[in-house]
């Protein structure tokens, strides 16, 4: 585990983008492709802007395969959609084939079928490249209640599936979600947390001291990195 502390989110995001690029280079040289899952929320927005500008032409996006770690069960044009945000700030600005983008297809009715299809898409992709379901890089955030992805304190998730459904009672907004489970999260080779604000820093300190939050359960097969911004 490594912790990187910054005075502001601009500095943090700039260095997170460099780290993203370093992982990309490593896995492209090693495997010829790079698999990464992105997160929603406000904290990674500036990172996505750096990737879509400074790294747009440095990365061969045809060799990058992008997944979503979680999604709200809303239309992709809804402002609560993680995909909408990621698409506007990153995906629509880079030269990445549509077939390289994997997301919960929330246009599928019902949420159960949506989650099942996303899990099937993930399994089929990794089977096609003849590898176990193990992302090269997973980006995660943490909420003020210690949740990560869409695993909240009041939402247990499956130990057997790669994807599950959660119905958080105290989330804002209060919308059903599709999320990676710990099975998917903890089988990722590298995990980067992006955290900003004193409240989240306080929760992270409590996690390191042994207090339980959903984020406490996160591990990585190789590297667990925390990028922390005071503001």
SULSUL-V83402 format. One record per residue. N is the residue number from 0. PHI is phi in whole degrees, -180 to 180 (999 if undefined). PSI is psi in whole degrees, 0 to 359 (* if undefined). OMEGA is omega in degrees with one decimal (* if undefined). Layout:
# SULSUL-V83402
<<N & PHI & PSI & OMEGA> <N & PHI & PSI & OMEGA>>
This chain:
# SULSUL-V83402
<<0 & 999 & 136 & 177.7> <1 & -133 & 143 & -178.6> <2 & -120 & 130 & 178.3> <3 & -120 & 121 & -175.6> <4 & -108 & 138 & -178.7> <5 & -135 & 158 & -177.9> <6 & -79 & 334 & -177.3> <7 & -150 & 165 & -173.8> <8 & -70 & 334 & 178.5> <9 & -65 & 312 & 178.9> <10 & -64 & 318 & 179.3> <11 & -61 & 313 & -176.9> <12 & -66 & 322 & 178.2> <13 & -60 & 315 & -179.3> <14 & -75 & 328 & 175.3> <15 & -64 & 322 & 177.8> <16 & -64 & 319 & 177.4> <17 & -63 & 321 & 179.1> <18 & -67 & 318 & 174.6> <19 & -54 & 312 & -178.1> <20 & -65 & 322 & 178.5> <21 & -65 & 318 & 176.3> <22 & -63 & 317 & 177.6> <23 & -55 & 309 & -178.8> <24 & -60 & 318 & -177.9> <25 & -62 & 312 & -175.1> <26 & -78 & 333 & 174.0> <27 & -65 & 316 & 178.7> <28 & -67 & 325 & -176.8> <29 & -80 & 315 & -171.5> <30 & -122 & 347 & -177.5> <31 & 83 & 1 & 176.2> <32 & -153 & 167 & -176.4> <33 & -139 & 124 & 179.1> <34 & -109 & 131 & -175.7> <35 & -144 & 141 & 174.6> <36 & -111 & 135 & -177.9> <37 & -103 & 160 & -179.2> <38 & -117 & 160 & 176.3> <39 & -92 & 201 & -179.6> <40 & 90 & 179 & -177.4> <41 & -87 & 328 & -171.9> <42 & -61 & 320 & -177.3> <43 & -83 & 1 & -174.6> <44 & -58 & 315 & -178.4> <45 & -68 & 325 & 174.2> <46 & -58 & 314 & -179.7> <47 & -63 & 326 & 177.9> <48 & -68 & 322 & 175.2> <49 & -64 & 317 & -178.9> <50 & -65 & 323 & -177.3> <51 & -82 & 354 & 179.0> <52 & -116 & 288 & -175.0> <53 & -67 & 331 & -176.3> <54 & -110 & 6 & -176.8> <55 & -57 & 316 & -176.6> <56 & -98 & 350 & 177.8> <57 & -82 & 335 & -179.8> <58 & -101 & 132 & 172.9> <59 & -86 & 95 & -173.0> <60 & -68 & 347 & 176.0> <61 & -67 & 341 & 179.3> <62 & -104 & 10 & 179.7> <63 & -109 & 135 & 179.1> <64 & -119 & 119 & -170.9> <65 & -108 & 134 & 177.3> <66 & -122 & 164 & 172.8> <67 & -108 & 130 & -179.5> <68 & -72 & 332 & 175.7> <69 & -163 & 163 & -180.0> <70 & -155 & 147 & 172.2> <71 & -83 & 145 & -177.1> <72 & -81 & 76 & 179.2> <73 & -137 & 166 & 174.8> <74 & -61 & 144 & -177.1> <75 & -68 & 353 & 174.0> <76 & -95 & 356 & 179.2> <77 & -75 & 142 & -179.7> <78 & -65 & 345 & 176.8> <79 & -87 & 359 & -178.7> <80 & -79 & 126 & 173.9> <81 & -64 & 320 & -179.4> <82 & -62 & 320 & 179.7> <83 & -58 & 313 & 179.9> <84 & -64 & 311 & -178.1> <85 & -65 & 322 & 179.0> <86 & -65 & 317 & -177.9> <87 & -67 & 321 & -174.8> <88 & -89 & 336 & -174.2> <89 & -131 & 297 & -167.7> <90 & -61 & 320 & -178.5> <91 & -73 & 350 & -175.3> <92 & -108 & 358 & -179.6> <93 & -122 & 162 & -177.3> <94 & -92 & 76 & -179.6> <95 & -118 & 131 & 178.9> <96 & -63 & 145 & -179.9> <97 & -60 & 327 & -178.9> <98 & -68 & 347 & 179.2> <99 & -88 & 359 & -176.2> <100 & -110 & 124 & -179.2> <101 & -119 & 128 & -179.0> <102 & -147 & 159 & 169.9> <103 & -65 & 120 & -177.9> <104 & -81 & 89 & -173.7> <105 & -70 & 354 & 173.6> <106 & -76 & 349 & 176.2> <107 & -77 & 133 & 175.5> <108 & -106 & 118 & 20.9> <109 & -112 & 185 & 179.6> <110 & -63 & 327 & 178.0> <111 & -64 & 316 & 178.4> <112 & -69 & 324 & 177.8> <113 & -61 & 310 & -179.4> <114 & -64 & 319 & -180.0> <115 & -63 & 321 & 179.8> <116 & -68 & 321 & 178.8> <117 & -64 & 316 & 177.6> <118 & -62 & 318 & 178.8> <119 & -62 & 317 & 179.1> <120 & -62 & 319 & 179.8> <121 & -65 & 311 & -179.3> <122 & -61 & 316 & -178.7> <123 & -65 & 322 & 179.5> <124 & -63 & 309 & -177.6> <125 & -68 & 329 & 174.6> <126 & -66 & 321 & -179.7> <127 & -64 & 320 & 179.2> <128 & -88 & 5 & 174.2> <129 & 61 & 44 & 176.2> <130 & -134 & 159 & 174.4> <131 & -70 & 162 & 178.0> <132 & -72 & 96 & -178.5> <133 & -152 & 105 & -179.0> <134 & -69 & 145 & 174.7> <135 & -68 & 321 & -178.7> <136 & -146 & 136 & 176.2> <137 & -125 & 124 & 173.7> <138 & -93 & 133 & 178.9> <139 & -134 & 155 & 170.1> <140 & -120 & 184 & 176.6> <141 & -143 & 136 & 178.2> <142 & -86 & 172 & 179.9> <143 & -69 & 352 & 174.9> <144 & -104 & 8 & 179.4> <145 & 84 & 8 & 179.3> <146 & -77 & 157 & 173.7> <147 & -140 & 153 & -166.9> <148 & 50 & 230 & 172.2> <149 & -119 & 41 & 173.1> <150 & -103 & 107 & -175.5> <151 & -103 & 165 & 178.6> <152 & -56 & 331 & -177.5> <153 & -103 & 17 & -176.0> <154 & -131 & 90 & 173.6> <155 & -65 & 151 & 179.7> <156 & -126 & 162 & -178.3> <157 & -62 & 143 & 172.3> <158 & -91 & 351 & -173.7> <159 & -104 & 328 & -176.2> <160 & -92 & 159 & 174.0> <161 & -83 & 335 & -177.4> <162 & -132 & 143 & 177.4> <163 & -143 & 173 & 179.0> <164 & -109 & 139 & 174.2> <165 & -128 & 150 & 178.3> <166 & -126 & 72 & -175.6> <167 & -65 & 130 & -176.9> <168 & -83 & 336 & -173.1> <169 & -117 & 15 & 179.9> <170 & -81 & 158 & 173.6> <171 & -125 & 116 & -2.4> <172 & -78 & 161 & -177.5> <173 & -85 & 84 & -174.8> <174 & -132 & 139 & 174.8> <175 & -59 & 149 & -174.1> <176 & -135 & 156 & 171.8> <177 & -111 & 132 & -173.4> <178 & -143 & 151 & 165.0> <179 & -61 & 146 & 172.9> <180 & -93 & 175 & 176.3> <181 & -63 & 333 & 178.0> <182 & -59 & 316 & 178.3> <183 & -75 & 314 & -177.6> <184 & -59 & 308 & -172.2> <185 & -79 & 354 & 173.3> <186 & -94 & 1 & 176.0> <187 & -73 & 142 & -178.3> <188 & -69 & 315 & -177.0> <189 & -133 & 138 & 178.7> <190 & -127 & 130 & 175.6> <191 & -115 & 117 & 170.7> <192 & -91 & 135 & 172.1> <193 & -116 & 116 & -175.7> <194 & -129 & 140 & 177.4> <195 & -141 & 142 & 176.7> <196 & 105 & 147 & -175.6> <197 & -63 & 325 & -177.6> <198 & -64 & 317 & 179.6> <199 & -70 & 325 & 176.4> <200 & -63 & 321 & 178.2> <201 & -64 & 316 & 179.1> <202 & -64 & 319 & 179.4> <203 & -62 & 320 & 176.8> <204 & -61 & 319 & 178.5> <205 & -65 & 323 & 176.9> <206 & -63 & 315 & 179.4> <207 & -65 & 335 & 178.8> <208 & -86 & 356 & 174.2> <209 & 110 & 359 & 178.7> <210 & -74 & 142 & -176.1> <211 & -87 & 131 & 167.0> <212 & -140 & 163 & 175.5> <213 & -53 & 324 & 179.4> <214 & -63 & 335 & -179.8> <215 & -59 & 335 & -173.9> <216 & -84 & 355 & -174.8> <217 & -80 & 130 & 174.8> <218 & -133 & 171 & 175.6> <219 & -136 & 152 & -179.1> <220 & -70 & 330 & -176.4> <221 & -127 & 297 & -174.6> <222 & -129 & 130 & 173.7> <223 & -116 & 113 & -173.8> <224 & -117 & 135 & 175.8> <225 & -115 & 120 & 173.2> <226 & -103 & 117 & -170.8> <227 & -123 & 128 & 177.0> <228 & -116 & 135 & 178.9> <229 & -65 & 322 & -179.5> <230 & -135 & * & *>>
